[in-house]
């Protein structure tokens, strides 16, 4: 049984024609004893935490 489960998470910045999809339909589960990290290219707002 997962301790953390995320389904269909997405985050888009901007509006209209000036949008940037930072996350698109991300799903994952973390079981007890596992470690997880979210990484991305430098300069792509990887330090910003999505507000869910």
C-alpha positions in Angstrom: 0.0 0.0 0.0 1.5 3.4 -1.0 2.3 6.0 1.6 2.0 8.7 -1.1 0.0 8.4 -4.3 -0.4 11.1 -6.9 -2.7 10.8 -9.9 -2.9 13.1 -13.0 -1.0 16.0 -11.5 -0.4 19.0 -13.8 0.8 22.6 -13.5 0.7 25.3 -16.2 2.1 28.8 -15.8 0.8 31.8 -17.7 -2.4 32.2 -19.6 -3.7 32.4 -23.2 -1.0 32.0 -25.8 1.8 32.6 -23.3 1.5 29.3 -21.3 4.1 26.9 -20.2 3.2 23.4 -19.1 5.6 22.6 -16.2 4.0 19.2 -15.4 1.6 17.3 -17.6 -0.5 14.4 -16.3 2.1 13.0 -13.8 1.1 10.0 -11.7 3.2 8.0 -9.2 3.2 6.1 -5.9 5.8 5.9 -3.2 5.8 2.8 -0.9 7.1 2.7 2.6 10.9 2.7 2.6 11.2 4.2 -0.9 12.6 7.6 -1.8 11.3 9.9 -4.5 12.6 13.1 -6.1 11.3 15.5 -8.8 14.1 16.8 -11.0 14.2 18.8 -14.2 16.3 21.0 -16.4 18.1 23.9 -14.7 16.2 27.2 -15.2 12.8 25.6 -15.6 11.4 26.7 -12.2 12.2 23.2 -10.8 12.4 24.8 -7.3 8.8 25.9 -7.5 6.4 23.5 -5.7 3.1 22.9 -7.4 0.1 24.1 -5.4 -2.5 21.3 -5.4 
